[in-house]
């Protein structure tokens, strides 16, 4: 029986442990769960979370800091069965300075001996020189990979790399831009990788996913090592060329747009602490009803220390979450309770009724304004 992802998209405010990177290898064996961990990469050392057995789960794990070690952060080599990797953040980038490999360290690696069916759900991987998701061994192996609502950008070689006939890229986003995660001595610019690279195996299905070129000149590449790749691109969008090498075939449905939506998919964590605490970006299924009257506002602003502050509160009725620039979007999310982390930014909410159980852990400031909504201007809550 397949291991199903958790039903909740934003089940945050969970306790988590902190593990400094010290060159260690952390094993997750058959049937085990590794969850709610913040792995501190500021030490400059390597660390590897290694899955050695199937029917195992990795959930709510955040890797914090630019990675200067030499290994893949997550290595999967399971026996027949299922492996679920869910709500994982590797978005602070990496450099090549600590690696003996010409490409440097990578994010996720699926070993050629892996026989498990791997589901990567709500993962954020950015700025790794040696692939974001290196899973092309499915082209010749017994296992498979299902990328489900994952985000990646600026990964060298490739972000989504696979090749098996049972492989699926679904509700995912990848592209390249000019983000600097911390250059190493040879000035790797984190932009010279394929958003999607499909190897020779079976036909890989892409559904409801969006990709774009940038400093790297192609959105999708099919084919490798003088052998063709095969892709069925059913829905989503892309911008930029599709490179078909060695007789590769990429069937693009008329339902695929030339105007991709490159926003981070719903539910994907946007910081290491958010991932470790069980937070993901609010899901579409909590979209607000704009007819709901939400007259009051609350704003959380990061403190002068620049350190993250965790907050939580409940309202008497409904709460709708705002964007990170403190401007409220009526359609962003409805919850009876909210937990979050503010760091170097401002987060704001409209709500109705009385505030309950308001707490802040850190030096963030809180501003509350009752009956402060201007229904005509929609300018968002003001800080006081």
LOVEX-827120 format. One line per field, with one value per atom (N, C-alpha, C): residue number from 1; atom name; x, y, z. Coordinates in steps of 0.02 Angstrom, whole numbers. Layout:
# LOVEX-827120
nr	[NUM|...]
atom	[CA|...]
east	[X|...]
north	[Y|...]
up	[Z|...]
END
This chain:
# LOVEX-827120
nr	[1|1|1|2|2|2|3|3|3|4|4|4|5|5|5|6|6|6|7|7|7|8|8|8|9|9|9|10|10|10|11|11|11|12|12|12|13|13|13|14|14|14|15|15|15|16|16|16|17|17|17|18|18|18|19|19|19|20|20|20|21|21|21|22|22|22|23|23|23|24|24|24|25|25|25|26|26|26|27|27|27|28|28|28|29|29|29|30|30|30|31|31|31|32|32|32|33|33|33|34|34|34|35|35|35|36|36|36|37|37|37|38|38|38|39|39|39|40|40|40|41|41|41|42|42|42|43|43|43|44|44|44|45|45|45|46|46|46|47|47|47|48|48|48|49|49|49|50|50|50|51|51|51|52|52|52|53|53|53|54|54|54|55|55|55|56|56|56|57|57|57|58|58|58|59|59|59|60|60|60|61|61|61|62|62|62|63|63|63|64|64|64|65|65|65|66|66|66|67|67|67|68|68|68|69|69|69|70|70|70|71|71|71|72|72|72|73|73|73|74|74|74|75|75|75|76|76|76|77|77|77|78|78|78|79|79|79|80|80|80|81|81|81|82|82|82|83|83|83|84|84|84|85|85|85|86|86|86|87|87|87|88|88|88|89|89|89|90|90|90|91|91|91|92|92|92|93|93|93|94|94|94|95|95|95|96|96|96|97|97|97|98|98|98|99|99|99|100|100|100|101|101|101|102|102|102|103|103|103|104|104|104|105|105|105|106|106|106|107|107|107|108|108|108|109|109|109|110|110|110|111|111|111|112|112|112|113|113|113|114|114|114|115|115|115|116|116|116|117|117|117|118|118|118|119|119|119|120|120|120|121|121|121|122|122|122|123|123|123|124|124|124|125|125|125|126|126|126|127|127|127|128|128|128|129|129|129|130|130|130|131|131|131|132|132|132|133|133|133|134|134|134|135|135|135|136|136|136|137|137|137|138|138|138|139|139|139|140|140|140|141|141|141|142|142|142|143|143|143|144|144|144|145|145|145|146|146|146|147|147|147|148|148|148|149|149|149|150|150|150|151|151|151|152|152|152|153|153|153|154|154|154|155|155|155|156|156|156|157|157|157|158|158|158|159|159|159|160|160|160|161|161|161|162|162|162|163|163|163|164|164|164|165|165|165|166|166|166|167|167|167|168|168|168|169|169|169|170|170|170|171|171|171|172|172|172|173|173|173|174|174|174|175|175|175|176|176|176|177|177|177|178|178|178|179|179|179|180|180|180|181|181|181|182|182|182|183|183|183|184|184|184|185|185|185|186|186|186|187|187|187|188|188|188|189|189|189|190|190|190|191|191|191|192|192|192|193|193|193|194|194|194|195|195|195|196|196|196|197|197|197|198|198|198|199|199|199|200|200|200|201|201|201|202|202|202|203|203|203|204|204|204|205|205|205|206|206|206|207|207|207|208|208|208|209|209|209|210|210|210|211|211|211|212|212|212|213|213|213|214|214|214|215|215|215|216|216|216|217|217|217|218|218|218|219|219|219|220|220|220|221|221|221|222|222|222|223|223|223|224|224|224|225|225|225|226|226|226|227|227|227|228|228|228|229|229|229|230|230|230|231|231|231|232|232|232|233|233|233|234|234|234|235|235|235|236|236|236|237|237|237|238|238|238|239|239|239|240|240|240|241|241|241|242|242|242|243|243|243|244|244|244|245|245|245|246|246|246|247|247|247|248|248|248|249|249|249|250|250|250|251|251|251|252|252|252|253|253|253|254|254|254|255|255|255|256|256|256|257|257|257|258|258|258|259|259|259|260|260|260|261|261|261|262|262|262|263|263|263|264|264|264|265|265|265|266|266|266|267|267|267|268|268|268|269|269|269|270|270|270|271|271|271|272|272|272|273|273|273|274|274|274|275|275|275|276|276|276|277|277|277|278|278|278|279|279|279|280|280|280|281|281|281|282|282|282|283|283|283|284|284|284|285|285|285|286|286|286|287|287|287|288|288|288|289|289|289|290|290|290|291|291|291|292|292|292|293|293|293|294|294|294|295|295|295|296|296|296|297|297|297|298|298|298|299|299|299|300|300|300|301|301|301|302|302|302|303|303|303|304|304|304|305|305|305|306|306|306|307|307|307|308|308|308|309|309|309|310|310|310|311|311|311|312|312|312|313|313|313|314|314|314|315|315|315|316|316|316|317|317|317|318|318|318|319|319|319|320|320|320|321|321|321|322|322|322|323|323|323|324|324|324|325|325|325|326|326|326|327|327|327|328|328|328|329|329|329|330|330|330|331|331|331|332|332|332|333|333|333|334|334|334|335|335|335|336|336|336|337|337|337|338|338|338|339|339|339|340|340|340|341|341|341|342|342|342|343|343|343|344|344|344|345|345|345|346|346|346|347|347|347|348|348|348|349|349|349|350|350|350|351|351|351|352|352|352|353|353|353|354|354|354|355|355|355|356|356|356|357|357|357|358|358|358|359|359|359|360|360|360|361|361|361|362|362|362|363|363|363|364|364|364|365|365|365|366|366|366|367|367|367|368|368|368|369|369|369|370|370|370|371|371|371|372|372|372|373|373|373|374|374|374|375|375|375|376|376|376|377|377|377|378|378|378|379|379|379|380|380|380|381|381|381|382|382|382|383|383|383|384|384|384]
atom	[N|CA|C|N|CA|C|N|CA|C|N|CA|C|N|CA|C|N|CA|C|N|CA|C|N|CA|C|N|CA|C|N|CA|C|N|CA|C|N|CA|C|N|CA|C|N|CA|C|N|CA|C|N|CA|C|N|CA|C|N|CA|C|N|CA|C|N|CA|C|N|CA|C|N|CA|C|N|CA|C|N|CA|C|N|CA|C|N|CA|C|N|CA|C|N|CA|C|N|CA|C|N|CA|C|N|CA|C|N|CA|C|N|CA|C|N|CA|C|N|CA|C|N|CA|C|N|CA|C|N|CA|C|N|CA|C|N|CA|C|N|CA|C|N|CA|C|N|CA|C|N|CA|C|N|CA|C|N|CA|C|N|CA|C|N|CA|C|N|CA|C|N|CA|C|N|CA|C|N|CA|C|N|CA|C|N|CA|C|N|CA|C|N|CA|C|N|CA|C|N|CA|C|N|CA|C|N|CA|C|N|CA|C|N|CA|C|N|CA|C|N|CA|C|N|CA|C|N|CA|C|N|CA|C|N|CA|C|N|CA|C|N|CA|C|N|CA|C|N|CA|C|N|CA|C|N|CA|C|N|CA|C|N|CA|C|N|CA|C|N|CA|C|N|CA|C|N|CA|C|N|CA|C|N|CA|C|N|CA|C|N|CA|C|N|CA|C|N|CA|C|N|CA|C|N|CA|C|N|CA|C|N|CA|C|N|CA|C|N|CA|C|N|CA|C|N|CA|C|N|CA|C|N|CA|C|N|CA|C|N|CA|C|N|CA|C|N|CA|C|N|CA|C|N|CA|C|N|CA|C|N|CA|C|N|CA|C|N|CA|C|N|CA|C|N|CA|C|N|CA|C|N|CA|C|N|CA|C|N|CA|C|N|CA|C|N|CA|C|N|CA|C|N|CA|C|N|CA|C|N|CA|C|N|CA|C|N|CA|C|N|CA|C|N|CA|C|N|CA|C|N|CA|C|N|CA|C|N|CA|C|N|CA|C|N|CA|C|N|CA|C|N|CA|C|N|CA|C|N|CA|C|N|CA|C|N|CA|C|N|CA|C|N|CA|C|N|CA|C|N|CA|C|N|CA|C|N|CA|C|N|CA|C|N|CA|C|N|CA|C|N|CA|C|N|CA|C|N|CA|C|N|CA|C|N|CA|C|N|CA|C|N|CA|C|N|CA|C|N|CA|C|N|CA|C|N|CA|C|N|CA|C|N|CA|C|N|CA|C|N|CA|C|N|CA|C|N|CA|C|N|CA|C|N|CA|C|N|CA|C|N|CA|C|N|CA|C|N|CA|C|N|CA|C|N|CA|C|N|CA|C|N|CA|C|N|CA|C|N|CA|C|N|CA|C|N|CA|C|N|CA|C|N|CA|C|N|CA|C|N|CA|C|N|CA|C|N|CA|C|N|CA|C|N|CA|C|N|CA|C|N|CA|C|N|CA|C|N|CA|C|N|CA|C|N|CA|C|N|CA|C|N|CA|C|N|CA|C|N|CA|C|N|CA|C|N|CA|C|N|CA|C|N|CA|C|N|CA|C|N|CA|C|N|CA|C|N|CA|C|N|CA|C|N|CA|C|N|CA|C|N|CA|C|N|CA|C|N|CA|C|N|CA|C|N|CA|C|N|CA|C|N|CA|C|N|CA|C|N|CA|C|N|CA|C|N|CA|C|N|CA|C|N|CA|C|N|CA|C|N|CA|C|N|CA|C|N|CA|C|N|CA|C|N|CA|C|N|CA|C|N|CA|C|N|CA|C|N|CA|C|N|CA|C|N|CA|C|N|CA|C|N|CA|C|N|CA|C|N|CA|C|N|CA|C|N|CA|C|N|CA|C|N|CA|C|N|CA|C|N|CA|C|N|CA|C|N|CA|C|N|CA|C|N|CA|C|N|CA|C|N|CA|C|N|CA|C|N|CA|C|N|CA|C|N|CA|C|N|CA|C|N|CA|C|N|CA|C|N|CA|C|N|CA|C|N|CA|C|N|CA|C|N|CA|C|N|CA|C|N|CA|C|N|CA|C|N|CA|C|N|CA|C|N|CA|C|N|CA|C|N|CA|C|N|CA|C|N|CA|C|N|CA|C|N|CA|C|N|CA|C|N|CA|C|N|CA|C|N|CA|C|N|CA|C|N|CA|C|N|CA|C|N|CA|C|N|CA|C|N|CA|C|N|CA|C|N|CA|C|N|CA|C|N|CA|C|N|CA|C|N|CA|C|N|CA|C|N|CA|C|N|CA|C|N|CA|C|N|CA|C|N|CA|C|N|CA|C|N|CA|C|N|CA|C|N|CA|C|N|CA|C|N|CA|C|N|CA|C|N|CA|C|N|CA|C|N|CA|C|N|CA|C|N|CA|C|N|CA|C|N|CA|C|N|CA|C|N|CA|C|N|CA|C|N|CA|C|N|CA|C|N|CA|C|N|CA|C|N|CA|C|N|CA|C|N|CA|C|N|CA|C|N|CA|C|N|CA|C|N|CA|C|N|CA|C|N|CA|C|N|CA|C|N|CA|C|N|CA|C|N|CA|C|N|CA|C|N|CA|C|N|CA|C|N|CA|C|N|CA|C|N|CA|C|N|CA|C|N|CA|C|N|CA|C|N|CA|C|N|CA|C|N|CA|C|N|CA|C|N|CA|C|N|CA|C|N|CA|C|N|CA|C|N|CA|C|N|CA|C|N|CA|C|N|CA|C|N|CA|C|N|CA|C|N|CA|C|N|CA|C|N|CA|C|N|CA|C|N|CA|C|N|CA|C|N|CA|C|N|CA|C|N|CA|C|N|CA|C|N|CA|C|N|CA|C|N|CA|C|N|CA|C|N|CA|C|N|CA|C|N|CA|C|N|CA|C|N|CA|C|N|CA|C|N|CA|C|N|CA|C|N|CA|C|N|CA|C|N|CA|C|N|CA|C|N|CA|C|N|CA|C|N|CA|C|N|CA|C|N|CA|C|N|CA|C|N|CA|C|N|CA|C|N|CA|C|N|CA|C|N|CA|C]
east	[43|0|44|28|68|61|115|114|85|31|-3|25|31|51|0|22|-23|-79|-137|-195|-188|-155|-150|-95|-108|-58|-16|-44|-10|-23|8|-5|48|66|126|123|174|183|201|237|260|331|348|415|464|525|575|643|684|752|801|858|910|971|995|1053|1106|1164|1218|1251|1268|1305|1376|1397|1464|1497|1478|1506|1472|1415|1383|1336|1320|1270|1214|1154|1096|1055|1047|1012|938|896|825|811|800|793|720|710|643|592|536|481|490|546|559|534|523|504|554|578|623|586|570|525|543|523|528|600|645|715|738|776|811|885|913|983|1023|1068|1106|1168|1169|1225|1277|1267|1314|1382|1388|1452|1502|1477|1520|1537|1513|1527|1473|1489|1441|1392|1336|1287|1248|1227|1188|1133|1072|1014|1003|1017|1020|963|919|863|887|887|913|858|796|742|677|632|568|517|456|402|424|465|493|468|472|446|496|509|546|498|484|433|454|442|455|529|571|643|667|703|731|807|841|914|928|958|964|1036|1043|1108|1136|1180|1213|1258|1249|1283|1353|1404|1473|1505|1464|1489|1498|1513|1530|1483|1428|1386|1315|1277|1205|1175|1126|1094|1047|1015|969|986|999|1019|969|938|886|907|908|927|884|819|771|759|735|714|642|612|545|495|454|407|400|381|370|413|433|468|433|414|382|429|444|483|437|421|368|386|372|382|455|498|570|596|639|668|743|767|839|850|822|819|871|921|972|1034|1034|1088|1149|1199|1261|1318|1379|1438|1479|1529|1570|1633|1644|1709|1725|1674|1688|1684|1678|1667|1726|1741|1792|1763|1697|1664|1666|1676|1682|1618|1561|1498|1481|1512|1495|1439|1410|1358|1290|1245|1178|1125|1062|1006|984|948|920|949|971|999|964|941|911|962|986|1041|1019|1068|1051|1025|1039|1014|946|918|853|798|757|699|633|636|575|541|476|438|438|469|483|435|403|361|392|408|436|380|355|295|310|297|307|380|425|496|521|568|596|672|700|772|799|847|873|949|981|1050|1101|1087|1136|1174|1241|1280|1269|1259|1256|1185|1139|1069|1028|966|919|891|857|830|863|915|952|921|872|833|831|880|878|896|917|929|866|807|745|740|779|777|797|840|863|849|823|813|742|731|665|618|645|604|576|539|509|511|497|494|433|399|340|354|366|375|305|285|217|220|204|202|270|322|390|412|461|487|563|592|665|686|742|770|845|879|951|993|971|1011|1054|1120|1165|1149|1166|1151|1075|1035|962|927|864|821|783|737|701|734|766|803|777|748|720|717|685|685|644|614|577|506|479|412|357|370|321|332|381|397|345|330|280|303|299|311|244|219|150|147|115|106|173|222|290|310|362|388|464|496|569|589|642|668|737|768|832|826|860|864|932|939|1004|1016|978|987|1058|1088|1155|1148|1166|1162|1228|1281|1346|1398|1428|1473|1536|1562|1625|1681|1741|1800|1796|1765|1762|1697|1663|1605|1551|1534|1476|1415|1377|1325|1256|1251|1187|1134|1154|1105|1115|1165|1181|1153|1089|1057|990|971|908|851|798|740|714|711|690|738|762|805|782|758|731|779|798|845|808|847|820|795|730|699|629|578|510|487|422|393|376|407|394|334|287|227|237|220|221|150|126|56|51|15|1|66|118|183|207|253|273|349|378|451|468|530|552|627|650|721|740|800|825|897|944|1014|1031|998|1004|955|976|936|878|866|811|766|702|656|654|660|657|708|742|789|771|765|753|811|836|891|956|997|1061|1105|1170|1218|1202|1187|1174|1113|1066|1005|945|889|831|792|762|714|644|593|524|482|444|403|333|283|215|197|195|181|106|67|-5|-37|-11|-43|7|-5|40|62|125|150|226|254|327|344|404|431|502|519|586|587|645|650|644|621|625|678|729|784|772|767|757|822|860|924|919|960|968|901|859|796|743|749|700|632|580|512|483|454|419|351|300|232|200|187|159|85|42|-30|-50|-104|-130|-151|-160|-179|-121|-60|-1|7|13|17|89|96|162|173|131|136|137|194|196|185|155|148|207|254|316|314|255|250|262|284|296|230|227|164|139|74|43|68|81|102|177|216|289|319|362|392|440|444|487|544|554|612|624|686|703|663|656|619|545|518|448|439|485|480|485|534|544|484|451|393|328|332|273|233|263|227|241|189|196|157|169|132|58|12|-59|-85|-129|-154|-213|-221|-278|-344|-346|-410|-435|-394|-416|-429|-439|-450|-511|-506|-559|-619|-675|-735|-733|-729|-719|-781|-836|-896|-894|-846|-842|-818|-850|-832|-775|-717|-657|-631|-658|-645|-581|-551|-495|-429|-374|-309|-259|-211|-155|-92|-39|23|81|122|183|243|285|343|407|455|517|553|585|621|688|721|785|841|834|887|893|839|840|830|822|811|737|722|653|612|550|503|443|427|368|307|250|190|131|80|19|-40|-98|-158|-219|-275|-340|-389|-440|-492|-559|-605|-670|-708|-693|-729|-679|-662|-622|-561|-505|-444|-423|-402|-378|-306|-262|-191|-173|-126|-102|-36|-14|51|106|168|225|244|214|230|180|141|93|32|23|-38|-83|-146|-191|-223|-224|-261|-322|-381|-442|-446|-414|-422|-364|-327|-266|-275|-318|-327|-369|-415|-459|-443|-432|-415|-447|-466|-487|-427|-368|-307|-248|-198|-140|-77|-26|41|89|143|190|257|303|369|383|403|419|494|527|599|617|644|663|605|545|487|430|371|310|255|216|160|97|42|-19|-80|-133|-194|-255|-309|-375|-409|-452|-489|-555|-598|-662|-671|-702|-714|-658|-653|-603|-541|-483|-421|-416|-392|-383|-312|-282|-219|-164|-155|-102|-35|15|82|135|192|249|312|353|416|472|500|550|538|574|568|526|485|439|389|368|317|249|197|129|86|50|4|-66|-115|-184|-227|-269|-314|-385|-431|-500|-539|-583|-624|-581|-524|-478|-480|-527|-528|-564|-532|-563|-588|-651|-678|-670|-662|-656|-584|-537|-468|-430|-446|-410|-334|-313|-242|-204|-240|-206|-201|-189|-186|-125|-133|-78|-45|20|54|47|38|31|82]
north	[-60|0|62|110|171|213|247|293|359|382|442|504|560|622|643|685|709|750|749|785|860|882|954|986|1045|1082|1127|1149|1196|1175|1121|1094|1115|1179|1202|1205|1239|1247|1182|1138|1076|1087|1053|1057|1022|1048|1015|1016|967|963|994|1016|1047|1000|987|942|981|996|1028|979|1003|962|953|890|874|820|813|761|694|692|628|605|540|510|484|508|490|440|379|327|326|317|305|236|188|118|101|40|17|29|60|72|130|165|219|286|333|401|449|496|549|614|649|706|762|823|884|895|904|918|979|1022|1077|1058|1051|1032|1095|1112|1175|1165|1198|1193|1248|1291|1347|1323|1260|1233|1227|1225|1216|1144|1097|1026|992|931|891|857|836|794|758|697|659|621|634|596|539|478|420|371|363|316|248|199|133|80|98|50|83|43|69|72|93|105|152|200|250|319|365|433|483|534|594|652|685|738|796|856|918|923|929|936|998|1041|1101|1102|1113|1121|1195|1223|1295|1318|1365|1394|1371|1411|1391|1331|1278|1215|1217|1205|1206|1137|1086|1018|987|922|890|835|821|765|788|742|755|758|802|807|748|723|667|614|553|497|441|415|365|301|246|181|128|127|85|18|-30|-93|-86|-137|-130|-106|-58|-27|46|86|158|199|257|307|374|407|473|525|577|634|695|726|776|837|896|959|968|969|975|1038|1074|1136|1130|1140|1145|1207|1262|1320|1374|1361|1413|1406|1358|1352|1316|1309|1273|1299|1284|1301|1237|1241|1183|1179|1226|1231|1172|1135|1079|1011|1010|946|928|863|838|823|822|809|871|863|920|962|929|966|996|971|995|955|980|943|952|905|908|904|910|908|837|806|739|692|632|583|516|489|423|374|328|283|234|210|164|98|81|19|26|86|96|57|23|-14|14|66|94|142|150|202|263|316|375|431|460|518|578|629|691|743|761|801|866|923|988|997|994|1004|1066|1101|1163|1155|1151|1140|1193|1233|1288|1293|1312|1333|1279|1216|1163|1151|1150|1142|1075|1021|954|926|958|937|954|973|980|912|880|813|767|731|687|618|605|543|506|518|487|413|386|314|273|306|270|247|277|258|185|159|90|47|78|41|17|-16|-44|6|58|106|161|206|263|324|382|444|484|512|555|621|673|741|772|788|812|878|932|999|1018|1013|1032|1094|1129|1191|1187|1210|1214|1267|1300|1346|1350|1368|1381|1322|1262|1203|1184|1177|1158|1089|1076|1015|1011|1000|998|1007|1030|1031|965|952|888|843|789|744|673|642|576|542|483|449|386|364|301|309|255|257|268|256|269|336|375|439|492|535|587|652|707|774|809|826|849|910|963|1024|1052|1052|1074|1136|1170|1231|1229|1248|1254|1306|1344|1393|1416|1461|1490|1566|1598|1671|1691|1752|1776|1774|1735|1732|1710|1745|1728|1696|1632|1596|1597|1627|1628|1596|1635|1607|1577|1525|1497|1526|1498|1529|1533|1483|1486|1517|1552|1592|1553|1495|1460|1504|1517|1568|1539|1474|1443|1451|1457|1467|1420|1376|1337|1266|1260|1195|1193|1133|1123|1121|1157|1149|1077|1045|975|940|881|840|768|741|673|628|573|525|469|424|370|314|302|249|238|258|258|329|336|403|435|491|529|574|575|617|681|737|802|829|849|869|930|981|1041|1070|1074|1099|1154|1196|1256|1265|1281|1287|1346|1371|1427|1427|1452|1463|1527|1548|1608|1615|1623|1619|1553|1498|1435|1436|1418|1434|1388|1335|1289|1279|1269|1254|1179|1138|1065|1034|982|945|871|839|767|734|679|641|653|599|603|544|555|502|467|507|482|436|444|404|451|435|481|476|531|533|544|527|533|567|617|656|664|656|675|734|794|855|869|852|852|919|955|1018|1059|1124|1169|1225|1244|1297|1297|1327|1334|1395|1421|1476|1459|1465|1450|1387|1371|1313|1246|1196|1126|1093|1066|1035|960|935|864|837|800|774|700|677|605|573|609|581|579|620|620|645|625|648|683|741|778|797|763|776|828|887|943|950|943|948|1019|1029|1097|1131|1092|1121|1155|1147|1176|1249|1295|1366|1388|1445|1475|1532|1534|1585|1549|1522|1482|1523|1491|1520|1495|1539|1520|1533|1543|1552|1485|1490|1430|1393|1329|1293|1294|1291|1291|1233|1247|1195|1187|1217|1210|1256|1231|1275|1324|1384|1436|1455|1418|1427|1361|1354|1292|1284|1338|1335|1320|1348|1334|1260|1232|1160|1117|1132|1091|1095|1153|1161|1137|1112|1084|1134|1193|1243|1235|1246|1252|1313|1334|1391|1373|1417|1399|1373|1325|1290|1325|1313|1340|1319|1261|1237|1278|1324|1369|1439|1446|1513|1546|1610|1645|1660|1666|1692|1768|1804|1877|1912|1877|1908|1910|1873|1871|1939|1964|2028|2018|2046|2039|2109|2142|2214|2231|2183|2199|2174|2204|2184|2172|2128|2116|2109|2143|2145|2123|2077|2055|2080|2121|2149|2123|2102|2075|2126|2102|2146|2167|2212|2239|2187|2134|2083|2045|2045|2006|1932|1911|1840|1823|1761|1742|1743|1762|1761|1719|1671|1630|1663|1657|1686|1638|1647|1607|1647|1639|1670|1637|1648|1624|1682|1676|1727|1696|1739|1715|1684|1708|1682|1659|1703|1683|1728|1699|1737|1726|1778|1771|1796|1757|1772|1821|1866|1914|1894|1930|1917|1945|1927|1945|2019|2057|2128|2170|2137|2169|2197|2181|2199|2138|2148|2091|2072|2008|1981|1944|1967|1936|1862|1841|1772|1727|1742|1703|1644|1647|1588|1602|1557|1565|1511|1531|1484|1508|1463|1484|1498|1474|1485|1492|1529|1542|1535|1503|1504|1523|1557|1577|1597|1614|1638|1699|1755|1816|1829|1843|1853|1901|1959|2009|2030|2031|2049|2069|2076|2092|2044|2018|1975|2003|2003|2037|1995|2006|1967|2011|1997|2023|1969|1990|1941|1970|1925|1945|1916|1954|1930|1949|1913|1929|1886|1916|1878|1833|1773|1725|1697|1684|1647|1677|1742|1775|1765|1741|1732|1748|1774|1789|1766|1726|1703|1736|1791|1829|1903|1945|2017|2051|2014|2044|2089|2142|2186|2168|2180|2163|2226|2239|2296|2270|2292|2270|2332|2329|2384|2356|2378|2356|2405|2376|2415|2460|2434|2475|2463|2423|2405|2458|2479|2524|2481|2467|2420|2445|2510|2536|2536|2555|2562|2496|2451|2387|2397|2444|2460|2416|2375|2333|2367|2330|2358|2402|2453|2498|2476|2485|2473|2533|2520|2575|2567]
up	[0|0|0|-43|-48|15|33|89|64|94|71|107|71|104|156|202|254|224|255|228|236|290|304|264|236|199|245|300|344|416|437|503|552|552|585|661|689|760|795|760|790|817|872|899|852|849|807|842|824|850|801|827|786|784|723|713|675|706|669|620|561|512|537|546|572|531|467|426|434|468|484|429|432|389|434|422|463|424|450|414|433|382|391|362|405|384|369|348|327|383|363|409|457|454|501|475|521|505|535|494|517|506|561|555|602|582|623|647|598|613|573|607|574|572|512|505|489|535|532|489|431|385|394|443|453|477|497|519|461|399|341|326|368|358|316|295|258|305|276|310|256|270|222|258|238|263|214|236|190|204|155|160|135|179|162|160|174|172|150|123|99|155|136|184|239|219|266|246|294|284|309|269|290|284|340|340|384|360|398|418|367|377|341|376|346|351|295|294|290|343|349|336|290|275|209|180|118|131|92|103|72|113|90|99|109|114|46|45|-18|-41|-5|-21|-38|-67|-74|-4|5|70|83|31|38|-14|9|-33|-22|-75|-69|-105|-68|-95|-60|-77|-43|-77|-39|-67|-93|-123|-150|-97|-116|-70|-86|-38|-49|-2|-26|14|3|57|53|83|43|66|60|117|117|160|132|167|188|138|148|114|149|123|115|54|38|-5|15|-29|-18|25|39|-4|-51|-99|-73|-116|-100|-143|-123|-163|-173|-216|-231|-189|-145|-112|-67|-42|3|-30|-97|-131|-175|-177|-223|-292|-298|-361|-405|-469|-514|-514|-504|-504|-436|-383|-316|-285|-229|-194|-228|-213|-241|-186|-207|-160|-145|-193|-183|-236|-214|-260|-251|-308|-310|-337|-295|-313|-367|-407|-462|-436|-374|-345|-312|-311|-279|-313|-274|-301|-275|-235|-205|-253|-244|-278|-232|-255|-213|-231|-181|-192|-155|-193|-165|-167|-108|-102|-64|-95|-64|-41|-89|-76|-113|-82|-109|-112|-173|-182|-230|-206|-246|-241|-297|-296|-284|-303|-294|-358|-356|-418|-452|-413|-441|-437|-472|-477|-414|-426|-371|-352|-401|-392|-444|-425|-470|-466|-509|-506|-572|-616|-682|-682|-625|-622|-628|-623|-636|-709|-753|-824|-834|-790|-797|-736|-682|-620|-611|-554|-540|-507|-477|-440|-485|-455|-491|-447|-478|-440|-461|-412|-423|-389|-429|-403|-397|-338|-325|-288|-324|-295|-266|-307|-287|-326|-296|-326|-327|-382|-386|-435|-421|-470|-460|-514|-512|-489|-506|-490|-550|-538|-591|-617|-679|-716|-729|-677|-687|-620|-624|-565|-561|-608|-609|-661|-637|-681|-669|-721|-714|-782|-787|-852|-856|-801|-801|-828|-855|-883|-833|-769|-716|-682|-705|-673|-691|-643|-651|-620|-657|-631|-631|-571|-564|-518|-541|-500|-476|-521|-503|-542|-518|-550|-548|-605|-606|-658|-642|-689|-665|-702|-681|-683|-635|-635|-606|-583|-561|-487|-449|-377|-358|-310|-286|-217|-212|-149|-111|-140|-109|-154|-198|-248|-217|-248|-227|-270|-263|-294|-370|-402|-475|-500|-456|-473|-510|-484|-509|-497|-549|-546|-534|-519|-502|-556|-618|-671|-730|-728|-787|-783|-768|-763|-798|-820|-855|-804|-814|-769|-768|-827|-832|-880|-859|-902|-898|-954|-956|-994|-962|-991|-1028|-1057|-1096|-1051|-1053|-1014|-1042|-1005|-1030|-1043|-1053|-1065|-998|-984|-923|-934|-887|-892|-852|-883|-849|-849|-790|-784|-738|-760|-718|-690|-730|-708|-754|-728|-763|-760|-818|-823|-868|-858|-900|-906|-964|-972|-936|-943|-911|-933|-887|-906|-940|-918|-955|-1013|-1074|-1133|-1149|-1111|-1126|-1065|-1078|-1023|-1008|-1060|-1054|-1101|-1078|-1120|-1116|-1174|-1177|-1213|-1183|-1213|-1176|-1171|-1137|-1159|-1159|-1174|-1241|-1291|-1359|-1362|-1316|-1316|-1306|-1339|-1337|-1272|-1252|-1197|-1225|-1185|-1208|-1154|-1175|-1128|-1156|-1113|-1128|-1083|-1112|-1074|-1082|-1031|-1037|-1022|-972|-952|-911|-908|-874|-920|-916|-959|-961|-1014|-1018|-1061|-1048|-1087|-1106|-1170|-1193|-1234|-1263|-1308|-1271|-1308|-1287|-1331|-1300|-1337|-1342|-1403|-1416|-1446|-1408|-1431|-1448|-1493|-1508|-1527|-1563|-1585|-1531|-1480|-1425|-1449|-1413|-1428|-1367|-1378|-1326|-1355|-1332|-1356|-1310|-1338|-1299|-1316|-1267|-1277|-1293|-1331|-1341|-1276|-1223|-1158|-1123|-1149|-1118|-1142|-1094|-1109|-1123|-1158|-1167|-1117|-1065|-1013|-945|-924|-863|-800|-751|-684|-642|-628|-595|-520|-492|-419|-384|-321|-282|-270|-284|-276|-204|-197|-131|-89|-26|21|26|-19|-18|35|80|131|99|128|101|148|201|244|281|306|342|406|443|506|494|441|425|409|371|355|418|460|520|567|568|610|579|518|486|446|430|392|318|279|207|184|123|96|93|115|118|52|57|-2|-35|-100|-136|-107|-74|-51|8|34|87|60|-5|-33|-1|8|45|1|33|2|10|-45|-40|-13|-6|22|99|128|201|227|279|309|357|341|383|398|449|458|496|532|575|545|568|541|597|583|628|585|606|567|611|586|620|580|612|579|612|572|598|642|695|740|713|749|727|726|765|767|701|662|600|610|673|688|677|658|647|711|706|762|743|786|774|807|775|803|792|832|826|854|824|852|823|856|833|834|793|792|810|830|850|791|731|672|619|571|513|508|486|475|402|369|300|297|268|268|214|229|180|151|100|70|113|97|140|136|90|88|128|170|215|179|116|81|80|96|104|38|25|-32|-5|-24|2|-14|-68|-90|-72|-20|-9|39|87|129|190|206|264|315|377|430|495|540|606|652|632|672|624|645|603|644|616|644|588|605|554|583|538|557|515|547|511|519|462|463|406|421|371|327|354|314|360|331|368|344|391|372|405|367|389|375|415|409|422|386|404|447|493|532|555|580|606|676|720|788|835|890|941|933|946|944|1006|995|1050|1046|1103|1107|1064|1067|1029|1065|1028|1057|1005|1028|985|1021|987|1014|974|1000|965|975|937|947|893|857|809|845|812|839|810|849|829|830|776|773|757|796|787|775|724|710|700|742|736|691|651|604|561|539|500|426|403|333|291|238|190|132|130|81|10|1|-67|-91|-46|-68|-68|-22|-17|-14|27|30|79|116|165|232|285|352|361|400|415|481|485|548|593|657|705|760]
END
